Amino acid sequence: MRDEDEAAFSRPGGEACGAAPARPIDLAHLARQTMDDRDLEREVLSLFVQQALSVRDNITEASAEQKRFLAHGLKGAARGVGAFAIAEWAGRVESDPDDSRDLHRLAELIVEVRDFIAAIAR
C-alpha cells in the first residue's frame, strides 16, 4: 500500500494532469516594465485593455491598410505589457490583413487577456 500512497503525492493532479496553460500576460515582464509599481501596472493594463478592445471592435471592418495600422499599434502595446501571444497574432494580421482566421484568433486572445486582467484586478 505504501507505493500507492507515494504515487498519490508524487502526482497530486493524477496521471491525466497536463501542464498549466501559460498566462496571457507575462507578469514578470510587466513588473520590470513598470519598475514594480503596482498602481502603474493597473493603469497600463487598463489602457491596454481599452486599446485591445477598440482594435477588436474595429479591425474586421477596416481596410487592409487600416488593419495593418491597427495591428501594428496593438503589437507594440502588447509587447510592452507582456501580452506576447497578442503581439504574435497582431504581427500575423499586420503581415496578412485579409486572413480571417488570424483576425478571429486575435479577437479570441484579446478576450482572454481582458478576462485575465479582470480576474487579477479583483
C-alpha positions as a Markdown table, in Angstrom:
| # | Residue | x | y | z |
|---|---|---|---|---|
| 1 | Met | 0.0 | 0.0 | 0.0 |
| 2 | Arg | 3.0 | 2.3 | 0.6 |
| 3 | Asp | 3.7 | 2.6 | -3.2 |
| 4 | Glu | 0.2 | 3.8 | -3.9 |
| 5 | Asp | 0.4 | 6.5 | -1.2 |
| 6 | Glu | 3.7 | 7.7 | -2.6 |
| 7 | Ala | 2.2 | 7.8 | -6.1 |
| 8 | Ala | -0.7 | 9.9 | -4.9 |
| 9 | Phe | 1.7 | 12.5 | -3.5 |
| 10 | Ser | 4.1 | 12.5 | -6.4 |
| 11 | Arg | 1.3 | 13.2 | -8.9 |
| 12 | Pro | -1.4 | 15.0 | -6.9 |
| 13 | Gly | -3.2 | 16.0 | -10.2 |
| 14 | Gly | -3.4 | 12.5 | -11.4 |
| 15 | Glu | -2.0 | 10.8 | -14.5 |
| 16 | Ala | -4.1 | 12.9 | -16.8 |
| 17 | Cys | -3.0 | 16.2 | -15.4 |
| 18 | Gly | -1.3 | 18.3 | -18.1 |
| 19 | Ala | 0.8 | 21.4 | -17.8 |
| 20 | Ala | -0.9 | 24.6 | -16.7 |
| 21 | Pro | -1.7 | 26.9 | -19.5 |
| 22 | Ala | 0.6 | 29.9 | -19.8 |
| 23 | Arg | -0.8 | 33.2 | -18.5 |
| 24 | Pro | -1.9 | 35.6 | -21.2 |
| 25 | Ile | 0.2 | 38.4 | -19.6 |
| 26 | Asp | 3.8 | 37.8 | -18.6 |
| 27 | Leu | 3.6 | 39.4 | -15.1 |
| 28 | Ala | 7.3 | 39.4 | -14.6 |
| 29 | His | 7.9 | 41.3 | -17.8 |
| 30 | Leu | 5.1 | 43.8 | -16.8 |
| 31 | Ala | 6.7 | 44.3 | -13.4 |
| 32 | Arg | 10.1 | 45.1 | -15.0 |
| 33 | Gln | 8.4 | 47.5 | -17.4 |
| 34 | Thr | 6.6 | 49.3 | -14.6 |
| 35 | Met | 9.5 | 49.1 | -12.1 |
| 36 | Asp | 7.3 | 47.0 | -9.7 |
| 37 | Asp | 4.9 | 49.9 | -9.3 |
| 38 | Arg | 1.5 | 48.2 | -8.8 |
| 39 | Asp | -0.6 | 51.3 | -9.4 |
| 40 | Leu | 1.3 | 51.9 | -12.7 |
| 41 | Glu | 0.7 | 48.2 | -13.7 |
| 42 | Arg | -3.0 | 48.6 | -13.1 |
| 43 | Glu | -3.1 | 51.8 | -15.2 |
| 44 | Val | -1.1 | 50.4 | -18.0 |
| 45 | Leu | -3.2 | 47.2 | -18.1 |
| 46 | Ser | -6.4 | 49.2 | -18.1 |
| 47 | Leu | -5.2 | 51.3 | -21.1 |
| 48 | Phe | -4.1 | 48.2 | -22.9 |
| 49 | Val | -7.4 | 46.5 | -22.5 |
| 50 | Gln | -9.2 | 49.6 | -23.8 |
| 51 | Gln | -6.9 | 49.7 | -26.8 |
| 52 | Ala | -7.2 | 46.0 | -27.5 |
| 53 | Leu | -10.9 | 46.0 | -27.3 |
| 54 | Ser | -11.1 | 49.0 | -29.6 |
| 55 | Val | -8.9 | 47.2 | -32.1 |
| 56 | Arg | -11.0 | 44.1 | -31.8 |
| 57 | Asp | -14.2 | 46.0 | -32.4 |
| 58 | Asn | -12.9 | 48.0 | -35.4 |
| 59 | Ile | -10.4 | 45.8 | -37.3 |
| 60 | Thr | -12.7 | 43.4 | -39.1 |
| 61 | Glu | -14.5 | 46.3 | -41.0 |
| 62 | Ala | -11.3 | 48.2 | -41.7 |
| 63 | Ser | -9.4 | 48.4 | -45.0 |
| 64 | Ala | -6.3 | 46.4 | -45.4 |
| 65 | Glu | -4.1 | 49.5 | -44.7 |
| 66 | Gln | -6.1 | 50.3 | -41.6 |
| 67 | Lys | -5.9 | 46.7 | -40.4 |
| 68 | Arg | -2.1 | 46.9 | -40.7 |
| 69 | Phe | -2.0 | 50.2 | -38.8 |
| 70 | Leu | -4.3 | 48.8 | -36.0 |
| 71 | Ala | -2.4 | 45.6 | -35.8 |
| 72 | His | 1.0 | 47.3 | -35.7 |
| 73 | Gly | -0.1 | 49.6 | -32.8 |
| 74 | Leu | -1.5 | 46.7 | -30.9 |
| 75 | Lys | 1.6 | 44.6 | -31.4 |
| 76 | Gly | 3.8 | 47.2 | -29.9 |
| 77 | Ala | 1.4 | 47.8 | -26.9 |
| 78 | Ala | 1.1 | 44.1 | -26.3 |
| 79 | Arg | 4.9 | 43.6 | -26.2 |
| 80 | Gly | 5.1 | 46.4 | -23.7 |
| 81 | Val | 2.7 | 44.8 | -21.2 |
| 82 | Gly | 3.9 | 41.2 | -21.8 |
| 83 | Ala | 0.9 | 40.0 | -23.9 |
| 84 | Phe | 3.2 | 38.2 | -26.2 |
| 85 | Ala | 0.6 | 35.9 | -27.8 |
| 86 | Ile | -1.4 | 39.0 | -28.9 |
| 87 | Ala | 1.8 | 40.6 | -30.2 |
| 88 | Glu | 2.5 | 37.5 | -32.3 |
| 89 | Trp | -1.0 | 37.3 | -33.8 |
| 90 | Ala | -1.2 | 41.1 | -34.3 |
| 91 | Gly | 2.1 | 40.6 | -36.3 |
| 92 | Arg | 0.4 | 38.0 | -38.4 |
| 93 | Val | -2.5 | 40.3 | -39.1 |
| 94 | Glu | -0.1 | 43.1 | -40.0 |
| 95 | Ser | 1.6 | 40.7 | -42.5 |
| 96 | Asp | -1.7 | 39.4 | -44.0 |
| 97 | Pro | -4.6 | 41.6 | -43.0 |
| 98 | Asp | -7.1 | 39.7 | -45.1 |
| 99 | Asp | -6.6 | 36.3 | -43.3 |
| 100 | Ser | -9.9 | 35.9 | -41.4 |
| 101 | Arg | -8.5 | 33.1 | -39.2 |
| 102 | Asp | -5.8 | 35.3 | -37.9 |
| 103 | Leu | -8.3 | 38.1 | -37.2 |
| 104 | His | -10.5 | 35.6 | -35.4 |
| 105 | Arg | -7.7 | 34.2 | -33.3 |
| 106 | Leu | -6.5 | 37.7 | -32.4 |
| 107 | Ala | -10.0 | 38.6 | -31.2 |
| 108 | Glu | -10.1 | 35.4 | -29.0 |
| 109 | Leu | -6.7 | 36.3 | -27.4 |
| 110 | Ile | -8.0 | 39.8 | -26.7 |
| 111 | Val | -10.9 | 38.4 | -24.8 |
| 112 | Glu | -8.6 | 36.0 | -22.9 |
| 113 | Val | -6.4 | 38.9 | -21.8 |
| 114 | Arg | -9.4 | 41.1 | -20.9 |
| 115 | Asp | -10.7 | 38.3 | -18.7 |
| 116 | Phe | -7.3 | 37.6 | -17.1 |
| 117 | Ile | -6.8 | 41.2 | -16.3 |
| 118 | Ala | -10.3 | 41.5 | -14.8 |
| 119 | Ala | -9.5 | 38.4 | -12.7 |
| 120 | Ile | -6.2 | 39.7 | -11.3 |
| 121 | Ala | -7.7 | 43.2 | -10.7 |
| 122 | Arg | -10.2 | 41.9 | -8.1 |
